[in-house]
Amino acid sequence: MTTGSNSGEVLGMDWSKQPGESEISSTLSDFEDRPVVDSSPFIVVHGAGSFGHFQASKSGVHKGGLYQPLVKAGFVATRISVTKLNLEIVRALAREGIPSIGMSPFSCGWSTRERNIASADLSAVAKAIESGLVPVLHGDAVLDDLLDCTILSGDVIISHLAAHLKPEYVVFLTDVSGVYDRPPSDPNAVLLREIAVAKDGSWSIEKPTFQNKNKQVETSVAAHDTTGGMLTKISEAAAIAKLGIDVYIVKAATSHALKAFSGELKDNLPDDWLGTAIRFSNK
Amino acid sequence: MTTGSNSGEVLGMDWSKQPGESEISSTLSDFEDRPVVDSSPFIVVHGAGSFGHFQASKSGVHKGGLYQPLVKAGFVATRISVTKLNLEIVRALAREGIPSIGMSPFSCGWSTRERNIASADLSAVAKAIESGLVPVLHGDAVLDDLLDCTILSGDVIISHLAAHLKPEYVVFLTDVSGVYDRPPSDPNAVLLREIAVAKDGSWSIEKPTFQNKNKQVETSVAAHDTTGGMLTKISEAAAIAKLGIDVYIVKAATSHALKAFSGELKDNLPDDWLGTAIRFSNK
């Protein structure tokens, strides 16, 4: 991405009315001589965050049973909440001149079988990328072959996209600096800067060096999170790294995140980089 | 539909926060003993209205050329506007207890070839209906095999759905009572209550009886409408009627619209019915 903070110069792409505006605020001739943001092709995937987890967990959508009125209502409520968040993210990107296009897994016809992806045709996503658009996907309530319905998490979607579209690298943006050896709220928590993933999918901490080589990582999962929290992120990230695709887990809106997006971490991790790199290791 | 105005009793399905609310307003236990709206399966399709036509027409999205910055921006802006409208319609239906699910043609992977549908897999829509959900589709900006991109109108979508899913009948809701012999703003305009469609697709006015049997219908198309206005509606309706599926064009939110939805017009049009029925005629 090469956007920076130049939203005043690029061709903004959200022309819908903002609250309080009575008319479209710009004339189109304002746009014609503005550059379009230029970047390598990429895909954005977001979770539901506070927009969907409440609806999903309280009604048990992730456990299935769509024939039950409460689950059906929760399914509808979850989709409303996540598509609302998706629209806000698409609009925020469009305002910065990124040609973002919301694509919902449910609408894409994706379905699961006991929460694993059963069918997820990527041709519409691939065609959007070929057309120079930036697909914005999200964790979603979907139909499940065995459970009737469930929640497909954004992390599982990323894994699936990575396996089939083979990106150069994957960046997970979070609200903490990366993966710690214990919950980051613990003052003694240590940031794991590099994790190596072996052929068999097992993973070990490369940096920093701990005395105990087989150190365990303690994680916590928020009670409202129906899709697994940090532990799911690590195991999905390890599955991606096993394919030879570097994964960076990094805090959003930091210089470290920008470095991860630029691709410059591929060959070396600078000493001052704060984040977790998860990489395949042949050793 | 059997909804009426019983939104206080049915299981509301929009649990997202309303503007000004700081917390989810109901507890889930409130919902558990409420009935779910029961109805025959149906699909909702809406156009873009004032939400998308401005964006589409000003930038020329319907004429293609996605490689041009202005068209690309218009494409993104159009999709934002129509998905915003779709979300509002899904939420309004969900609040009335209808298990509505937004499905965007672009996300469904539908594409056109010179504005006609080239590929539109209906399996995701069919699966949603089988699961007891109500798909809510909309006119959308889509990729076109020859033009790069164009606008797929809601009317063309309805035609395609009708041809493949064979509903009992199709209802077009508009802001006027039906099809008139000239623009309804003209004080001499006469409502055409019944139009017969022949095997060859040609159509003639059955009711009321005009002296001139080959009477022409004058229509106007709003300048901002990229997809054809009433003339497109009539010809899409005639194409549906030719399949033996009755089409009713009727004013939204009236007792006439309710009659059309109920299916009771299938065998006879009451004398006091205001609307246009378009039907296949073997004569």
Interface residues (C-beta under 8 A of the other chain):
Chain A: L11 G12 M13 D14 W15 S16 I24 L28 F31 E32 R34 P35 V36 F51 F54 Q55 K58 S59 L66 Y67 P69 L70 K72 A73 G74 F75 V76 A77 R79 I80 S81 T83 K84 L87 V90 R91 A94 P99 S100 I101 G102 M103 S104 F106 S107 C108 G109 S111 D121 S123 A124 K127 A128 S131 G132 L133 L143 D148 C149
Chain B: L11 G12 M13 D14 W15 S16 I24 L28 F31 E32 R34 P35 V36 F51 F54 Q55 K58 S59 L66 Y67 P69 L70 K72 A73 G74 F75 V76 A77 R79 I80 S81 T83 K84 L87 V90 R91 A94 P99 S100 I101 G102 M103 S104 F106 S107 C108 G109 S111 D121 S123 A124 K127 A128 S131 G132 L133 L143 D148 C149
